[in-house]
Amino acid sequence: MISYGRQSIDDDDIAAVTAVMKGDWLTQGPAIEAFEQGIIRDTGARHAIAFANGTATLHGCTVAAGLGPEDVLATSPLTFMASANCGRYVGASIDLIDIDPATLNLDPTKIGSDVDALVAVHYAGLPVDLRALNRRPRVVIEDAAHALGAMTPDGPVGNCAHSDMCSFSFHPVKPVTTGEGGVVTTNSDELAERLRRFRSHGIVRQPELGGWYYDIADLGFNYRLTDMQAALGLSQLNRLHRFIDRRNAIADRYRLLLADLPVTLPPAAPEGFRHGYHLFAIQVPDRPRVFAALRDAGIFVQVHYVPVYAHTISADIGKSAADYPNCAGVYEGLISMPVYPDLTDDEQDYVVATLRAAL
C-alpha cells in the first residue's frame, strides 16, 4: 500500500529511543528539554513547550491566552476540527473565515471586528501570510501542524514573528514524528510559564516550603510528552531540512507529471516563502470515482478535510457551505496525493499512472 503520508524511521531514531529505555528516565526527564531546545534551534523562538499531542497544544494555547465564554475564536473552515474545538474547550464562540483560493488558507484580509482570537492554519504546509492581517486580534495562534520546516520572509514558521503562540503536531504523517506529540513555541515568558503549568496538572513547585511541596492553583491536565517520544523527535529533527527538501522535490515532480491532466494543482509557495508540503492536495473532477479507483489500486489517498461547518458539532456556528463558497468549491474535488520523504520515484510514477487512467 502507498499511503498519502507516513513516518520515516532510521537506525539513529531507534538507537535514540533505545538509549532512553535503558536509562533512568522514561518521562519528565532530560530528553524533554533537549527536544525543546532542538525546536528552539530550528524555529528561532524563545520558548518551546512539549505536549502529548497537537490537540493538547491548541488547548494549552487557548487556556494560556485566557480565552473564555465572552470571546470569539475564528479559524479556517478547511482544517481538522481541533483548530476550532480548542476554542470550545474554553467556552469561546467559534467563527470561520473563508479561504483564499490562491492559498487554500483562511483569507487574512477578512478578520472580523468581533474576533478576539485567530487560529491561523498553515494548510498543507503553506504558511498564512500574517503580515496581511487587516486587523490583529487580541490573540494570534498559528496552527502549524503541517508546517514545521516551512519558511516565511520573516524566518522559520514557529518564530512567532506575527503571533503570540505557534502550535506543532508530531503525528507520524507530519514533517517529523514523535509517534504522538506536539510543541508550542512562544516568545512570551508569561505564556511559556502558563503552558508549562497547564501541561502538568497546574503544578507549581515550592521548594522553599520543602523539597516535596507543590501547589495547584489552576486547572491543568496531564498533557506531558514522554522521554522516549522526545528522543525520537530530537533524532528526527536532525533530518528535518532533508525531509522538507525531499517533500518539495516530490511536489515539483508532481507538477511536471500532472501538468497535462484535468486537475487543479495546489498553490505553490510565493516569493520569500518555503512550502512544507505536509500534503499535496489536488482537485479532481468526479472525486468519488477517482478516489475509489486510487484506493482500489492500493493507493491510500485521503481527503483533507471535511470542512468544519459540515460536522454535526458545528451546529453552534449556524452556518453552511453557502456561507463559505471558496471552501465549499475547493472541497468538492480535494484529494491528498502521497507525499512523504521515503516515497520513491517508481511509486510516484505508479500513483500518477493510476490517476491518469482514472481520469
Residue frames relative to the residue before (quaternion, step in Angstrom):
aa qw qx qy qz dx dy dz
M 1.0000 0.0000 0.0000 0.0000 0.00 0.00 0.00
I 0.2028 -0.7361 0.6338 0.1236 3.55 -1.10 0.80
S 0.1998 -0.8112 0.5422 0.0898 3.58 -0.47 1.20
Y 0.6147 -0.5309 0.4162 0.4088 3.56 -1.25 0.28
G 0.7986 -0.0500 0.0380 0.5985 3.61 1.18 -0.50
R 0.0951 0.7869 -0.6074 0.0535 3.54 -1.17 0.51
Q 0.6104 -0.5685 0.4161 0.3620 3.55 -1.30 0.38
S 0.2229 -0.7204 0.6356 0.1654 3.53 -1.35 0.37
I 0.0082 0.8215 -0.5648 0.0771 3.58 -0.29 1.31
D 0.0676 -0.8013 0.5933 0.0365 3.58 -0.89 0.92
D 0.7458 -0.4174 0.2765 0.4394 3.57 -1.31 0.05
D 0.6095 0.5497 -0.3593 0.4442 3.60 1.07 -0.63
D 0.6234 0.5325 -0.3327 0.4660 3.58 1.04 -0.77
I 0.6718 0.4993 -0.2923 0.4626 3.56 0.89 -0.97
A 0.6512 0.5139 -0.3132 0.4622 3.57 0.98 -0.85
A 0.6407 0.5326 -0.3317 0.4424 3.60 0.99 -0.78
V 0.6685 0.4794 -0.2974 0.4846 3.58 0.96 -0.85
T 0.6430 0.5320 -0.3233 0.4462 3.59 0.96 -0.87
A 0.6310 0.5436 -0.3379 0.4384 3.59 0.97 -0.82
V 0.6468 0.5001 -0.3208 0.4782 3.59 1.00 -0.78
M 0.6674 0.5180 -0.3060 0.4388 3.57 0.92 -0.90
K 0.6808 0.4536 -0.2795 0.5026 3.59 1.19 -0.47
G 0.6311 0.5643 -0.3217 0.4242 3.56 1.27 -0.20
D 0.7229 -0.4695 0.3266 0.3877 3.54 -1.33 -0.31
W 0.7715 0.3421 -0.1567 0.5130 3.58 1.14 -0.62
L 0.1249 -0.7700 0.6211 0.0764 3.56 -0.90 0.98
T 0.7890 0.0308 -0.0295 0.6129 3.57 1.21 -0.39
Q 0.8245 0.1992 -0.1897 0.4946 3.55 -1.26 0.63
G 0.5037 0.6575 -0.4098 0.3823 3.56 1.15 0.68
P 0.7906 -0.3752 0.2252 0.4282 3.58 -1.30 -0.16
A 0.5676 0.6053 -0.4013 0.3878 3.62 1.12 -0.44
I 0.5827 0.5855 -0.3749 0.4208 3.59 1.13 -0.59
E 0.6965 0.4591 -0.2754 0.4777 3.57 0.78 -1.01
A 0.6276 0.5332 -0.3462 0.4494 3.60 0.99 -0.72
F 0.6465 0.5017 -0.3136 0.4816 3.58 1.01 -0.80
E 0.6467 0.5140 -0.3229 0.4620 3.58 0.92 -0.87
Q 0.6475 0.5075 -0.3227 0.4680 3.59 1.00 -0.76
G 0.6121 0.5439 -0.3440 0.4595 3.57 1.11 -0.64
I 0.6410 0.5055 -0.3139 0.4848 3.58 1.04 -0.78
I 0.6246 0.5264 -0.3343 0.4701 3.59 1.00 -0.79
R 0.6370 0.5336 -0.3190 0.4558 3.57 0.97 -0.86
D 0.7624 0.4121 -0.2132 0.4511 3.58 0.82 -0.97
T 0.7341 0.3861 -0.2467 0.5013 3.62 1.16 -0.35
G 0.3906 -0.7212 0.4870 0.3001 3.58 1.07 -0.66
A 0.4453 0.6810 -0.4656 0.3481 3.61 1.24 0.20
R 0.5681 -0.6055 0.4398 0.3422 3.55 -1.25 0.40
H 0.8012 0.1248 -0.0356 0.5841 3.58 1.06 -0.78
A 0.0266 -0.7460 0.6633 0.0528 3.56 -1.28 0.51
I 0.0845 -0.7998 0.5942 -0.0071 3.55 -0.80 1.08
A 0.2972 -0.7922 0.5134 0.1430 3.58 -0.51 1.22
F 0.1041 -0.7840 0.6116 0.0217 3.54 -1.10 0.85
A 0.6831 -0.5228 0.3469 0.3737 3.54 -1.35 0.32
N 0.7898 -0.0953 0.0733 0.6015 3.61 1.14 -0.57
G 0.6970 -0.4999 0.3228 0.4002 3.54 -1.27 0.23
T 0.6182 0.5351 -0.3511 0.4564 3.59 1.05 -0.67
A 0.6298 0.5307 -0.3259 0.4643 3.58 1.04 -0.80
T 0.6293 0.5305 -0.3515 0.4460 3.61 0.99 -0.70
L 0.6625 0.4969 -0.3122 0.4655 3.58 0.94 -0.83
H 0.6109 0.5293 -0.3379 0.4822 3.57 1.05 -0.77
G 0.6560 0.5196 -0.3064 0.4537 3.57 0.91 -0.90
C 0.6373 0.5398 -0.3253 0.4435 3.56 1.00 -0.81
T 0.6930 0.4699 -0.2989 0.4579 3.59 0.85 -0.90
V 0.6416 0.5028 -0.3263 0.4785 3.59 1.06 -0.69
A 0.6669 0.5085 -0.3070 0.4499 3.60 0.86 -0.94
A 0.6771 0.4929 -0.2859 0.4657 3.56 1.11 -0.71
G 0.4599 -0.7117 0.4297 0.3120 3.58 1.27 -0.15
L 0.3328 0.7556 -0.5044 0.2528 3.58 1.15 0.51
G 0.0337 0.8145 -0.5766 0.0550 3.56 -1.11 0.67
P 0.8229 -0.3151 0.1766 0.4387 3.56 -1.31 -0.20
E 0.6623 0.5053 -0.3217 0.4501 3.61 1.11 -0.41
D 0.6555 0.5525 -0.2884 0.4265 3.56 1.27 -0.23
V 0.2919 -0.7127 0.6122 0.1793 3.53 -1.36 0.46
L 0.1139 -0.7785 0.6162 0.0355 3.56 -0.80 1.08
A 0.1266 -0.8034 0.5810 0.0318 3.57 -0.76 1.08
T 0.0489 0.7798 -0.6230 0.0383 3.53 -1.15 0.70
S 0.6703 -0.4835 0.3802 0.4152 3.55 -1.33 -0.13
P 0.4521 -0.6575 0.5135 0.3156 3.61 -1.11 0.51
L 0.6876 0.4448 -0.2707 0.5060 3.59 1.23 -0.44
T 0.5120 0.5940 -0.4417 0.4358 3.53 0.33 1.32
F 0.5868 -0.5190 0.4589 0.4192 3.55 -1.32 0.07
M 0.6527 -0.5888 0.3213 0.3523 3.54 -1.07 0.82
A 0.5339 0.6427 -0.4130 0.3624 3.63 1.12 -0.49
S 0.6048 0.5788 -0.3623 0.4099 3.61 1.07 -0.64
A 0.7047 0.3931 -0.2440 0.5379 3.58 1.19 -0.56
N 0.6532 0.5569 -0.3242 0.3976 3.57 0.91 -0.89
C 0.5642 0.5975 -0.4019 0.4039 3.60 1.10 -0.51
G 0.6224 0.5028 -0.3390 0.4949 3.58 1.20 -0.41
R 0.6375 0.5292 -0.3230 0.4573 3.56 1.00 -0.81
Y 0.5949 0.5963 -0.3654 0.3962 3.60 1.03 -0.73
V 0.7622 0.3259 -0.1805 0.5294 3.59 1.11 -0.65
G 0.6181 -0.6034 0.3241 0.3858 3.57 1.28 0.29
A 0.4443 0.6993 -0.4562 0.3247 3.60 1.24 0.13
S 0.4776 -0.6216 0.5332 0.3179 3.55 -1.27 0.41
I 0.3222 -0.7660 0.5325 0.1612 3.56 -1.08 0.77
D 0.0413 -0.7577 0.6512 0.0096 3.53 -1.06 0.87
L 0.2399 -0.7607 0.5872 0.1373 3.56 -1.22 0.52
I 0.2049 -0.7555 0.6136 0.1039 3.54 -1.14 0.75
D 0.4617 -0.7117 0.4504 0.2783 3.58 -0.58 1.13
I 0.5335 -0.6541 0.4442 0.3005 3.53 -1.18 0.64
D 0.4255 -0.6169 0.5903 0.2999 3.50 -1.40 0.28
P 0.4231 -0.7333 0.4604 0.2670 3.65 -0.50 1.07
A 0.6121 0.5713 -0.3496 0.4203 3.59 1.18 -0.46
T 0.7876 0.2625 -0.1410 0.5393 3.61 1.19 -0.44
L 0.2989 -0.7489 0.5009 0.3145 3.59 1.22 -0.66
N 0.5335 0.5597 -0.4193 0.4757 3.58 1.30 0.35
L 0.6325 -0.4854 0.4041 0.4484 3.57 -1.23 0.26
D 0.5022 -0.6595 0.4731 0.2983 3.54 -1.13 0.71
P 0.3033 -0.8033 0.4804 0.1788 3.63 -0.33 1.19
T 0.6178 0.5418 -0.3538 0.4468 3.60 1.24 -0.09
K 0.6868 0.4850 -0.2631 0.4731 3.59 1.30 -0.03
I 0.2973 0.7633 -0.5205 0.2410 3.61 1.05 0.70
G 0.3681 -0.7700 0.4818 0.1989 3.57 -0.53 1.19
S 0.6138 -0.5883 0.3935 0.3498 3.54 -1.22 0.54
D 0.6769 0.4954 -0.2967 0.4565 3.59 1.21 -0.38
V 0.5166 0.6580 -0.4119 0.3613 3.60 1.27 -0.07
D 0.2272 -0.7898 0.5608 0.1012 3.55 -0.73 1.14
A 0.7983 0.0937 -0.0205 0.5946 3.58 1.09 -0.73
L 0.1683 -0.7770 0.6023 0.0719 3.53 -1.01 0.90
V 0.1262 -0.7338 0.6618 0.0875 3.56 -0.99 0.92
A 0.1330 -0.8247 0.5494 0.0156 3.55 -0.16 1.35
V 0.1900 -0.8130 0.5462 0.0679 3.57 -0.34 1.29
H 0.2709 -0.7417 0.5937 0.1549 3.57 -0.82 1.04
Y 0.1795 -0.8544 0.4785 0.0942 3.56 0.41 1.28
A 0.8602 0.0797 -0.1208 0.4890 3.53 -0.95 1.08
G 0.6606 -0.4984 0.3128 0.4663 3.59 1.28 -0.09
L 0.5603 0.5638 -0.3990 0.4572 3.59 1.31 0.09
P 0.3801 -0.7628 0.4647 0.2403 3.63 -0.44 1.11
V 0.4687 -0.6066 0.5629 0.3091 3.53 -1.19 0.68
D 0.3679 -0.7074 0.5510 0.2462 3.59 -0.98 0.80
L 0.1765 -0.8342 0.5170 0.0750 3.56 0.04 1.30
R 0.5060 0.6253 -0.4316 0.4082 3.58 1.23 -0.12
A 0.6819 0.5208 -0.2681 0.4381 3.57 1.20 -0.59
L 0.3592 0.7472 -0.4973 0.2557 3.62 1.22 0.06
N 0.3855 -0.7218 0.5226 0.2395 3.58 -0.84 0.94
R 0.7602 -0.0482 -0.0244 0.6474 3.56 1.32 -0.34
R 0.3606 -0.7259 0.5438 0.2176 3.55 -1.12 0.70
P 0.3559 -0.7249 0.5455 0.2242 3.59 -0.65 1.07
R 0.7074 -0.4550 0.3298 0.4287 3.55 -1.29 0.21
V 0.7873 0.1340 -0.0471 0.6000 3.56 1.08 -0.80
V 0.0456 -0.7703 0.6358 0.0173 3.57 -0.94 0.94
I 0.0486 -0.7831 0.6190 -0.0353 3.54 -0.72 1.21
E 0.2492 -0.7458 0.5970 0.1592 3.56 -0.86 0.93
D 0.1911 -0.7247 0.6493 0.1287 3.56 -0.92 0.96
A 0.0257 0.8339 -0.5421 0.1006 3.52 0.00 1.40
A 0.1459 0.8238 -0.5312 0.1341 3.57 1.08 0.73
H 0.7322 0.4032 -0.2180 0.5038 3.58 1.16 -0.64
A 0.7627 0.5093 -0.1429 0.3722 3.54 1.17 -0.55
L 0.3183 0.7147 -0.5604 0.2716 3.62 1.06 0.48
G 0.7691 0.3040 -0.2444 0.5063 3.58 -0.78 1.02
A 0.5578 0.5721 -0.3975 0.4511 3.58 1.28 -0.16
M 0.2643 -0.7786 0.5575 0.1147 3.55 -1.23 0.51
T 0.1627 -0.7292 0.6525 0.1268 3.51 -1.34 0.49
P 0.6767 -0.4643 0.3400 0.4593 3.63 -1.18 0.07
D 0.6821 0.4653 -0.2843 0.4873 3.60 1.24 -0.35
G 0.7188 -0.4233 0.2493 0.4919 3.59 1.25 0.20
P 0.7862 -0.3444 0.2183 0.4644 3.57 -1.26 -0.23
V 0.5255 -0.5668 0.5196 0.3642 3.54 -1.17 0.59
G 0.7018 0.4120 -0.3319 0.4771 3.54 -0.86 1.01
N 0.5889 0.5777 -0.3885 0.4106 3.59 1.20 -0.16
C 0.3594 -0.7838 0.4470 0.2381 3.57 1.36 0.00
A 0.1593 0.8174 -0.5330 0.1496 3.57 1.02 0.82
H 0.8062 0.1392 -0.0614 0.5718 3.61 1.09 -0.68
S 0.6810 0.4338 -0.2904 0.5135 3.58 1.15 0.52
D 0.5307 -0.6119 0.4814 0.3349 3.53 -1.34 0.20
M 0.7890 -0.0101 0.0500 0.6122 3.56 1.06 -0.85
C 0.1532 -0.7654 0.6187 0.0883 3.54 -1.25 0.52
S 0.2094 -0.8059 0.5505 0.0601 3.56 -0.77 1.15
F 0.0920 -0.7852 0.6119 0.0264 3.56 -0.96 0.97
S 0.2224 -0.7432 0.6160 0.1371 3.55 -1.30 0.52
F 0.1727 -0.7948 0.5761 0.0815 3.56 -1.12 0.71
H 0.1387 0.7764 -0.5769 0.2122 3.54 1.00 0.98
P 0.6741 -0.5483 0.2981 0.3951 3.65 -1.05 0.60
V 0.7020 0.4549 -0.2998 0.4587 3.64 1.03 -0.52
K 0.5453 0.6435 -0.3890 0.3704 3.60 1.27 -0.12
P 0.7608 -0.4093 0.2268 0.4497 3.65 -1.23 0.23
V 0.7425 -0.0323 -0.0245 0.6686 3.57 1.14 -0.68
T 0.2647 -0.7941 0.5305 0.1335 3.58 -1.13 0.51
T 0.1437 -0.7195 0.6667 0.1309 3.48 -1.39 0.48
G 0.6187 -0.4633 0.3283 0.5429 3.58 1.33 0.20
E 0.6597 -0.2315 0.1913 0.6889 3.49 0.62 -1.30
G 0.3520 0.7401 -0.5205 0.2396 3.56 -1.02 0.63
G 0.0364 -0.7910 0.6101 0.0269 3.53 -1.30 0.24
V 0.1682 -0.7553 0.6235 0.1117 3.53 -1.35 0.19
V 0.1762 -0.7214 0.6527 0.1504 3.53 -1.21 0.58
T 0.1409 -0.7538 0.6333 0.1040 3.54 -1.02 0.83
T 0.0777 0.7735 -0.6254 0.0670 3.54 -1.18 0.65
N 0.3577 -0.7111 0.5578 0.2351 3.54 -1.27 0.39
S 0.5783 0.5918 -0.3588 0.4320 3.56 1.33 0.05
D 0.4241 -0.6985 0.5173 0.2543 3.58 -0.77 1.02
E 0.6616 0.5239 -0.3074 0.4398 3.58 0.95 -0.87
L 0.6712 0.4803 -0.3019 0.4771 3.60 0.89 -0.89
A 0.6265 0.5461 -0.3384 0.4413 3.57 0.99 -0.80
E 0.6666 0.4961 -0.3058 0.4646 3.58 0.94 -0.87
R 0.6388 0.5153 -0.3277 0.4680 3.59 0.99 -0.78
L 0.6517 0.5213 -0.3123 0.4538 3.58 0.97 -0.83
R 0.6578 0.5101 -0.3129 0.4574 3.58 0.96 -0.87
R 0.6469 0.5009 -0.3233 0.4755 3.58 0.99 -0.78
F 0.6755 0.5322 -0.3007 0.4124 3.57 0.84 -0.99
R 0.6870 0.4932 -0.2998 0.4416 3.60 0.96 -0.80
S 0.7694 0.3013 -0.1512 0.5426 3.60 1.23 -0.33
H 0.7586 -0.4509 0.2023 0.4247 3.54 0.64 1.29
G 0.5528 -0.6023 0.4042 0.4103 3.61 1.21 0.01
I 0.3567 0.7756 -0.4598 0.2444 3.56 1.28 0.28
V 0.0595 -0.7440 0.6647 0.0325 3.53 -1.11 0.86
R 0.3188 -0.7561 0.5416 0.1826 3.58 -0.59 1.13
Q 0.0625 -0.7877 0.6127 0.0164 3.57 -1.06 0.83
P 0.1063 -0.8543 0.5065 0.0486 3.61 0.44 1.21
E 0.5612 0.6034 -0.3975 0.4037 3.60 1.16 -0.41
L 0.6903 0.4293 -0.2691 0.5164 3.59 1.26 -0.33
G 0.7335 -0.3073 0.1980 0.5730 3.55 1.34 0.08
G 0.5898 -0.6240 0.3884 0.3347 3.55 -1.03 0.81
W 0.6791 0.4902 -0.2775 0.4707 3.56 1.22 -0.42
Y 0.6262 0.6474 -0.3160 0.2982 3.54 1.18 -0.66
Y 0.0668 0.7643 -0.6391 0.0545 3.51 -1.13 0.83
D 0.2372 -0.7493 0.6031 0.1361 3.52 -1.29 0.46
I 0.1466 -0.7495 0.6363 0.1088 3.54 -1.21 0.60
A 0.0629 -0.8286 0.5560 -0.0181 3.55 -0.38 1.27
D 0.7705 0.2593 -0.1317 0.5673 3.58 1.19 -0.59
L 0.5566 -0.5923 0.4637 0.3527 3.54 -1.23 0.50
G 0.0418 0.7897 -0.6100 0.0501 3.56 -0.84 1.01
F 0.3592 -0.7100 0.5649 0.2188 3.52 -1.35 0.04
N 0.4375 -0.6127 0.5562 0.3520 3.55 -1.30 0.12
Y 0.1339 0.7971 -0.5615 0.1773 3.54 0.06 1.37
R 0.3282 0.7894 -0.4686 0.2226 3.59 1.16 0.55
L 0.3964 -0.6616 0.5896 0.2397 3.51 -1.29 0.62
T 0.4203 -0.6893 0.5169 0.2847 3.62 -1.10 0.57
D 0.6144 -0.5474 0.4171 0.3859 3.57 -1.25 0.37
M 0.5944 0.5605 -0.3706 0.4417 3.60 1.08 -0.61
Q 0.6718 0.4819 -0.2902 0.4820 3.55 0.95 -0.90
A 0.6487 0.5238 -0.3192 0.4505 3.57 0.96 -0.84
A 0.6345 0.5254 -0.3319 0.4596 3.59 1.01 -0.78
L 0.6324 0.5118 -0.3267 0.4811 3.57 1.01 -0.77
G 0.6704 0.5125 -0.3030 0.4429 3.57 0.89 -0.91
L 0.6560 0.5066 -0.3162 0.4615 3.58 0.95 -0.85
S 0.6354 0.5143 -0.3261 0.4748 3.58 1.02 -0.77
Q 0.6555 0.5177 -0.3052 0.4574 3.57 0.98 -0.86
L 0.6136 0.5709 -0.3515 0.4171 3.58 1.02 -0.77
N 0.5821 0.5868 -0.3763 0.4187 3.59 1.14 -0.51
R 0.7474 0.3448 -0.1997 0.5315 3.59 1.24 -0.40
L 0.2995 0.7992 -0.4870 0.1856 3.58 1.27 0.16
H 0.7262 0.4365 -0.2739 0.4551 3.59 0.68 -1.02
R 0.5974 0.5346 -0.3585 0.4783 3.58 1.12 -0.55
F 0.6346 0.5290 -0.3215 0.4628 3.58 1.00 -0.84
I 0.6948 0.4683 -0.2870 0.4643 3.60 0.84 -0.95
D 0.6033 0.5408 -0.3560 0.4657 3.60 1.04 -0.67
R 0.6759 0.4901 -0.2955 0.4643 3.59 0.91 -0.90
R 0.6303 0.5215 -0.3390 0.4645 3.60 0.98 -0.76
N 0.6597 0.4951 -0.3096 0.4731 3.58 0.97 -0.80
A 0.6338 0.5239 -0.3323 0.4620 3.60 1.03 -0.73
I 0.6389 0.5062 -0.3231 0.4808 3.59 1.00 -0.79
A 0.6488 0.5151 -0.3180 0.4611 3.58 0.96 -0.84
D 0.6420 0.5158 -0.3245 0.4652 3.60 0.94 -0.85
R 0.6615 0.5027 -0.3080 0.4635 3.58 0.98 -0.83
Y 0.6015 0.5407 -0.3526 0.4708 3.60 1.04 -0.71
R 0.6543 0.5293 -0.3304 0.4273 3.58 0.87 -0.90
L 0.6568 0.4873 -0.3059 0.4874 3.59 1.07 -0.70
L 0.7214 0.4717 -0.2575 0.4368 3.57 0.81 -1.01
L 0.7402 0.4028 -0.2206 0.4912 3.59 1.12 -0.61
A 0.3858 0.7848 -0.4390 0.2061 3.57 1.29 -0.13
D 0.7564 0.3875 -0.2159 0.4808 3.60 1.02 -0.72
L 0.5737 0.6019 -0.3754 0.4095 3.59 1.26 0.11
P 0.5219 -0.6531 0.4500 0.3139 3.61 -1.14 0.57
V 0.4167 0.6667 -0.5011 0.3617 3.55 0.60 1.21
T 0.3754 -0.6747 0.5786 0.2629 3.54 -1.29 0.39
L 0.3148 -0.7677 0.5337 0.1634 3.55 -0.66 1.13
P 0.5725 -0.5970 0.4203 0.3731 3.62 -1.11 0.50
P 0.6196 -0.5450 0.3993 0.3994 3.57 -1.17 0.46
A 0.3644 -0.7003 0.5702 0.2273 3.54 -1.09 0.77
A 0.6046 -0.5528 0.4200 0.3904 3.57 -1.24 0.33
P 0.4114 -0.7026 0.5145 0.2690 3.61 -0.88 0.85
E 0.7324 -0.4067 0.3109 0.4488 3.55 -1.32 0.15
G 0.8083 0.2647 -0.2134 0.4806 3.55 -0.89 0.99
F 0.6777 0.4397 -0.2797 0.5188 3.59 1.31 -0.12
R 0.1663 -0.7413 0.6351 0.1397 3.56 -1.29 0.38
H 0.3784 -0.7408 0.5223 0.1878 3.52 -0.79 1.14
G 0.3768 -0.7256 0.5305 0.2238 3.57 -1.10 0.69
Y 0.1548 -0.8457 0.4921 0.1367 3.59 1.29 -0.46
H 0.0700 0.7569 -0.6305 0.1572 3.51 0.59 1.22
L 0.7781 0.1270 -0.0616 0.6120 3.57 1.11 -0.76
F 0.1330 -0.7062 0.6781 0.1543 3.51 -1.34 0.42
A 0.0001 -0.8535 0.5153 -0.0775 3.53 0.22 1.39
I 0.1040 -0.7938 0.5987 0.0236 3.55 -0.50 1.24
Q 0.3146 -0.7040 0.5928 0.2322 3.55 -1.34 0.18
V 0.0882 -0.8163 0.5705 -0.0203 3.56 -0.77 1.13
P 0.4844 -0.6087 0.5186 0.3547 3.58 -1.24 0.34
D 0.8397 0.1461 -0.1099 0.5113 3.58 -1.21 0.55
R 0.0327 -0.8670 0.4972 0.0080 3.56 0.80 1.05
P 0.6385 0.5388 -0.3781 0.3989 3.67 0.74 -0.78
R 0.6808 0.4783 -0.2946 0.4700 3.59 0.94 -0.85
V 0.6717 0.4911 -0.3007 0.4660 3.61 0.89 -0.90
F 0.6278 0.5367 -0.3271 0.4593 3.58 0.98 -0.87
A 0.6821 0.4883 -0.2929 0.4589 3.59 0.86 -0.95
A 0.6415 0.5307 -0.3299 0.4450 3.59 0.98 -0.81
L 0.6665 0.4877 -0.3038 0.4750 3.59 0.96 -0.81
R 0.6480 0.5025 -0.3234 0.4723 3.60 0.92 -0.83
D 0.6525 0.5262 -0.3140 0.4458 3.60 0.95 -0.86
A 0.6890 0.4634 -0.2648 0.4904 3.57 1.19 -0.60
G 0.6023 -0.5986 0.3513 0.3944 3.60 1.24 0.23
I 0.5512 0.5711 -0.4032 0.4556 3.56 1.24 0.42
F 0.2139 -0.8220 0.5200 0.0897 3.55 -0.26 1.32
V 0.0133 -0.7912 0.6087 -0.0565 3.55 0.26 1.31
Q 0.1681 -0.7710 0.6063 0.0981 3.55 -1.30 0.31
V 0.3591 -0.6939 0.5704 0.2533 3.56 -1.30 0.17
H 0.0163 -0.7939 0.6065 -0.0399 3.58 -0.74 1.10
Y 0.6849 -0.5155 -0.5127 -0.0481 1.52 -0.68 2.43
V 0.5599 -0.4498 0.5116 0.4716 3.51 -1.35 -0.04
P 0.4595 -0.7293 0.4147 0.2917 3.63 -0.50 1.12
V 0.6494 -0.5495 0.3675 0.3759 3.54 -1.14 0.70
Y 0.6853 0.5118 -0.2997 0.4225 3.61 0.88 -0.91
A 0.6399 0.5688 -0.3199 0.4058 3.62 1.19 -0.48
H 0.6082 0.5814 -0.3512 0.4108 3.61 1.22 -0.33
T 0.6265 -0.5657 0.3917 0.3661 3.55 -1.13 0.70
I 0.6478 0.5434 -0.3245 0.4241 3.58 0.95 -0.85
S 0.6620 0.5340 -0.3022 0.4304 3.59 1.18 -0.49
A 0.3232 0.7461 -0.5153 0.2708 3.59 1.22 0.32
D 0.6093 0.5777 -0.3524 0.4133 3.59 1.14 -0.60
I 0.5988 0.5536 -0.3661 0.4483 3.60 1.21 -0.39
G 0.2668 -0.8150 0.4762 0.1944 3.56 1.15 -0.65
K 0.5978 0.5419 -0.3672 0.4628 3.57 1.12 0.60
S 0.2282 -0.7639 0.5906 0.1249 3.56 -1.31 0.35
A 0.7596 -0.3620 0.2710 0.4674 3.55 -1.32 -0.06
A 0.6146 0.5759 -0.3525 0.4079 3.58 1.03 -0.71
D 0.6529 0.5184 -0.3111 0.4564 3.58 1.17 -0.51
Y 0.7576 0.2619 -0.1444 0.5801 3.57 1.28 -0.34
P 0.0646 -0.8708 0.4857 0.0403 3.59 0.64 1.10
N 0.6288 0.5338 -0.3550 0.4401 3.61 1.01 -0.65
C 0.6712 0.4825 -0.2896 0.4825 3.56 0.90 -0.93
A 0.6579 0.5217 -0.3154 0.4422 3.57 0.88 -0.92
G 0.6677 0.5066 -0.3027 0.4537 3.58 0.96 -0.84
V 0.6657 0.4919 -0.3000 0.4742 3.57 0.97 -0.85
Y 0.6442 0.5633 -0.3242 0.4033 3.58 0.91 -0.94
E 0.5976 0.6183 -0.3601 0.3617 3.59 0.98 -0.78
G 0.8098 0.2813 -0.1388 0.4958 3.60 1.04 -0.65
L 0.4419 0.7516 -0.4264 0.2408 3.60 1.26 -0.18
I 0.1177 0.7267 -0.6741 0.0593 3.52 -1.16 0.85
S 0.2941 -0.7477 0.5705 0.1701 3.58 -0.89 0.96
M 0.2742 -0.7805 0.5484 0.1219 3.54 -0.62 1.21
P 0.6270 -0.5406 0.3811 0.4115 3.62 -1.12 0.43
V 0.1987 0.7433 -0.6232 0.1398 3.55 -0.94 0.97
Y 0.3377 0.6878 -0.5761 0.2847 3.54 -0.50 1.28
P 0.6873 -0.5554 0.2651 0.3860 3.60 -1.03 0.73
D 0.7294 0.4379 -0.2540 0.4601 3.63 0.98 -0.72
L 0.4127 0.6910 -0.4894 0.3356 3.61 1.23 0.13
T 0.2875 -0.7768 0.5363 0.1620 3.61 -0.71 1.04
D 0.6369 -0.5113 0.4033 0.4127 3.57 -1.26 0.31
D 0.6354 0.5259 -0.3373 0.4538 3.61 0.98 -0.75
E 0.6524 0.4956 -0.3164 0.4782 3.59 0.98 -0.79
Q 0.6477 0.5088 -0.3217 0.4670 3.56 0.98 -0.80
D 0.6225 0.5349 -0.3334 0.4638 3.60 1.02 -0.76
Y 0.6469 0.5150 -0.3127 0.4674 3.58 1.01 -0.84
V 0.6268 0.5337 -0.3288 0.4627 3.59 1.00 -0.83
V 0.6937 0.4797 -0.2783 0.4596 3.55 0.85 -1.00
A 0.6432 0.5172 -0.3227 0.4633 3.60 0.97 -0.82
T 0.6537 0.5025 -0.3132 0.4713 3.58 1.00 -0.78
L 0.6384 0.5128 -0.3175 0.4782 3.56 1.01 -0.82
R 0.6350 0.5370 -0.3267 0.4491 3.57 0.95 -0.89
A 0.6659 0.4924 -0.3038 0.4710 3.59 0.92 -0.90
A 0.6549 0.5244 -0.3130 0.4451 3.58 0.96 -0.86
L 0.6851 0.4851 -0.2816 0.4649 3.56 1.03 -0.79
